[in-house]
Amino acid sequence: MEQQARLRSGVGPLDRLDRVPHVRVGAAVALALAAAFIVWLVVGSGGHSSTAGSQLGAAVPTAGGTGPVAESAQGLQAFAAAVGHPIYWAGASPGSTYELTQTGNGRVYIRYLPAGVRVGVDKPYLTIATYPFPHAFAVLKAMAKQHGGAIKLDHGGIGLVDRAYPKSVHLAFPGSDYQIEVFSPSPATSRQVVVAGGVAPVR
């Protein structure tokens, strides 16, 4: 019953418990979660944050989660290689601090903090989240077909603004079981980041 209520509200337990980036699954994508489960059936497919002040390059993927920690671009690359699946970001931003957080259920957040802003601050900034999401592309494509407003991306990807929460744009790419969410306090910025084509795996 509680899980159904969360699906209806679009608010999951991590959104209440973690001080992690102010990114949430909106109502439209909550419906997509239910759709994903149906697709899974048809196709037959087989945390609290730590204290700020961790050293650069110290993040290591763990079952219990990691961060938030400040990372360099090289540290993000090392983390992405260690975690073993794509981690998305919006590219290099000179002067920004890349705040990395990994939750116990596999979500990874990269938040762009302006110069002088401490890691772990409870304030919204541009955040790129990567979620495990079976059949992410098929689900998002179905949602776009139903509601319209799809944003075509390079490499055959698709983006969709969360109408219930326009500060977030959800992305997926063919063949991937990960969904990307681009969040900004400004809906225009979220969309601009996606349309500009800068969201890509950390390499």
N, C-alpha and C positions, 0 to 999 in steps of 0.2 A: 504493500500500500504506500509506504514511504517513498519507494523508488518511483512509483507511478506519479506521485505528487511532484517529485523532482523533475520528471520528464515534462509534466505539464507546465511547470513554472520555468523550466529552462535553467534552473539553478542546481548545480551539483554540490556534493558535500565539500569538495575542495575549494569551491568559491567562498564558502563560509569559514573554513578552517585555516586556510593558508593565507599568508600575507603576500602571496605570490601575485604577480602582475594582475591588474584589474582586467582580466580577460575572462569572459564567460561564454557559455554556449547559450545562444538566444533561442527563442521559441521555435523559429523555423528550423534551426539545426537540431533542436530537441526532437522534432518530428522526424528529421533525417536519421537520427539515432535509431528510432523505432523502425524506420524503413530499412536501415542497414541490417537490423536483426532479421527482418523478413528476407532480405536478399541473401543473407548468410544461410538461412534455412533452405532457400530454393537452390542456391549454388552448391551447398553442401561443403562449405569451407571447413575441411577437416572436422602525515607528513608535516610535520611543521618545519618551517625554515630554520636554518642554523643562524648563528650570529654573523653579523657583517664583520669584515676585516680579514677574511681569509686571503692568503697570498695569491698573487697572480700565478696561473698555471697549475694550481693545486687541485682543480676539480677532477674527480675520478668518478665514473658511473658506478653507482651502488644500488643494491636492491631497495634500500631505504630512502633513496633520493640524495640529492646533492644541492648545496647552496642555500641561499643565494651567495654567489661569490663574484668578485670582479675578475674578468678574464681579458686577456689580449686576444687579438685575432688569431695568433698562433695557438693560444690556449684553447680557443673554440675549435680549431682544426684538430687538435689532439683529442679533445673530448669527443668530437664527431667520429673520429676514427676508432676510438675506444668503445663507443656505445654500439657501433655496428649497424646503424641505419641512418638515413639522411636526417640532418638537423638543419632547419631553414633559418635564414636571417635576411636582413634588408641590405646587406653589404657593409663595407667599411664606412665609418663615420668619424673622421678625425676629430679629436677633442672629446668624444663621448666615451663613457665607460660602458662596456658590455657586461651586463649583469646576467649571469647564468644560473638557472634554477632547474633542477630535475626532480620531479615528484616520484613518490614510490610506485605509482602506477604507470610510469613511463612517459609522462608529459614533460616536454622540455620547453623552457621559456628563455628567450634572449630579449632583455629589456635594455633600451638605449637611454642611459642616464646622462644628462648634460653635465658639463664640467663642474666639479664642486659638489655634486649631489651624492650623498652617501649610499652605499649599497644597502638594500633592505628597506629603504624609505617607503612609507605607506602613501604613495602618491602616484597617480597614473602617468605613464609615459609610453612612447611608442614601444610596442612589444610584438615579437614574432613568436608564436607558439607552434609546436609540432606535437600532434596527438596521434597515438595509435588508433586507427579507425578502419576496420575491415571494409574493403570495397569502397573506399573513400570517393574515388572518381565517379563510379557508377551512381552512388547516392547523390552526390552534389549535382551531377548532370541531370538526374531525374528531378531534383528540386528546381533547377534552373528551367527545365522544360515546363514544369508546372506553374512556376511563378514569374518566369522571365527575368531579365536583367543580368544575364550571364556576361562575364568579362572574359574574353578570349585571351589566353596566355601563350607564351612560347612553349614549344615542346608538347603541344596539344593539351595544355592545362586549361583549367576553368576556374574562374573566381565568381563569387556570389556575395553580394552585400546582405548581411543579416537585417532584414527589414524591421524586426522587432528590437534590434539593437544595432543601429547603423554605424556605431563606432567600430564595429568588427566586420571584416571581410574574410570569408572562408575560401580556401584554395585547395585544389587537389589535382593530381597529375595521373595520367593513365598508368596502370600497373602498380600503383603504390597503395599500400595499406596505411598511409599516414595522411592526415588532414592538417593543413596549415591555417592558422588564424592570424590575421594582421589586425592589431588593435592600436588605436590612438584616441586620446581624449577628443580629437577633432575628426568627425566622420570624413571630412574632405581630405584630410591627411592620410587616413587609412586607405581610401580609394586611390589617392594619388600615388602612394607607395606601390600599390598593386599594379595600376595601369602603367607606371613607369617601367615595370618589368624587372625591378631590382630584387625581388624576393627569389632566393635561390639557395640550394644546399651550401652549407659551409664546406669549403674545400681547402 
